């Protein structure tokens, strides 16, 4: 199809899907019971707040009526909780105080899996709560803990619903309360680190937790007699039971903010919130691959982050001489496709409020992907000189403004400038109308400095909508354009478009979704993530989750099917994949097992390399291919002290044979000491050559306290022949700041030369939060 007809075609398809979704309504779950209402206690100026020690026994707690009516979501939806839970809330002295008593008839069975900050709360007895501080039924702060008193926090936007999902293999039922991967960008962001205090204890009546959340940690509407949305999830893990203060239907989770209880009578003052986070760093880096100059690079550095709460609902952040030496290393991946792999963002400055700037289809059509800022295409850091961000609410709009200036890019050895300095700007606005939202984005990259070329810029624009048709139906759509200088001699240039419409239906029995997307040949979001261009893509997924009543060891069945395909504008198939998962059984105590198969078709128009190591290169020729793979998987009870997963695949791969497995085992040696060992092996036999890929990650973590930990990530990647080590000591103080000591080592263990060690670094960094 000619590029000039793209907008009309895409818009027509999007509108058609929107109208179809609005007219076509599947049966929905019954209306939820009346929304619970609770009243927070008030702490007058002469009274003292509770002592935060993990025992809800201070006299002040007895002045507040507890809320105790909790309802099961699992295993018996709508039934009363099997264990009593008491929740008390007090507001005063500049804090929100929350006291929870999680009664348990047998405290010896309470399960505690991890002791480090922001560890997952899925597989442990835990409490997770949401505070909808604007009472907008869409956005909220998340706070959680377990019986050891870890700090778990995050932010929810759009009720945790991203703009559609990518259909992957071997799926399974998800779960709220900490399941999102740290570093991933979605409508639930677990990477926000607030400044608050929590203590927990296991007692003779169960376990108890006390929290003190400063009002200046939150954004909210000031004034008297304000109302917040408020909900609490309790995970009684040894019973695999999840109960809610405000009932949530099965198929949804704690992030369903619109179903939260209402906490009224809040008198919320204006606040002053100014925070400084200075850092000092010393590092030694040795690059063994350098053939000229000094292989050792020693440096010291200082920098500053600044945060100003202009209003309780608007925050300004600035950063100078930004450094991210303390971040966790990327986890290795094996690539058997001809497209780029996605590696998540892990740098704190970009992760905070990251969902504000998300636009498009995550990991497929992202207009803004923050890893493009301050990192080269090969992952080499580029110095960030400074930047600023404004985020919050302005006149009924959710607003995000970001500007970052980077230095010139150098080669890995630091001996030559290989790219210009750049300035990155992003403007994101969203207007919420009920439970729907409408927005726009503008992204700009502008080359700066003496090394920039003529017309060195790239711009992207977009409009999007997320429309809640009913409690169970939601439609998301966007259309975007990019402008690239036509003076470029290679690659995409000029203006082009992309668009997508996606429909999702969810109730306690079905999850059905489908969509259509289109990306032009010259669509080029250089500050985004786009693994492929020049296609039309239909996609569909159906997930059926019946719960048998007469088989006590089975929680539910979850068969599902998905299909997606990529077609060129000549209507020829590029790639398609049908995934059928006829057997998935989720077990009553956790875990699951199942069988699935994938049918894949791929028609590459040019040869591409799938293996290149030590002089051996295996290339897939251009052609037409189709193959089937079968998979078998088993996931053990994730709350067991020793647990694991195994997935075995066999079948074809292009015009050859595939035999592979993925194994991961987790060990909870003590609640403070955990370890895991993984092994992925792919044995591939093609007419063009045979090869074996092995990927082995080893993780270990010891938590001295809930804020002090020593962690190690050791990885072997047979596709690259490299073994890497990342050892990290974190002694945290407040809000993710403190002392970090990091050691990195990278080796080529399959090298045919004598040069085995490639690089090594040692970093000591100290950051401190100073607030006013």
ABEGO torsion letter per residue (X at the ends): XBAAAAAAAAAAAAAAAAAAAAABBBBBBBBBBBBBBBBBBBBBAABBBBBBAGBBABAAAAABBBBABBBBAOABBGBBBABBBBBBBBBEGGBBBBBBBBBBABAAABBBABABBGBBAAABBBBBBBBBAAGAGABBBBBBBBAAGBBBBBBBBGGGBBBEBBBBBGBEBBBBGGABBBGBBBABBAABBBBBBBBBBBBAAEBBBBBBBBAAABBBBBEBGBBBBBBBBBBBAAAGBBBBABBBBBGBBAABAAABBBBBGBBBBBBBBBBBBBBBBBBBBBBAABABEBABBBBBBBBBBBBBBABAABBBBBBBGBBAAABBBBBBBBBABABBBBBBBABAAAABGAAAABBEBBGABBABBAAABGBBAAGBBBBBAEBBBBBEBBGGBBBBBBBBBBBBBBBAAGABBABBBBBBBBBBBBBBBEABBBBBBBBBBBBBEAABBBGBBBBBBBBBBBBBABAABBBBBBBBBBBBBAABABEBBEBBBBBBBBBBBBBAABBBBBBBBBBBAABBBAABBBABBGBBBBBBBBBBBBBBAABAABABBBBBBBBBBBBBAAGBBABBBBBBBABBBBBAAEEBBBBBBBBBBBBBABBBBABBBGGBBBBBBBEBBBBBBBBBBBBBBAABABBBBBBBBBEBBEABBBBBBBBBBBBBABAABBBBBBBBBBBBBBAAEBBBBBBBBBBBBBBABAABBBBBBBBBBAAAGBBBBBBBBBBBBBGGBEBBBBBBBBBBAABABABABABBBBBBBBBBBBBX
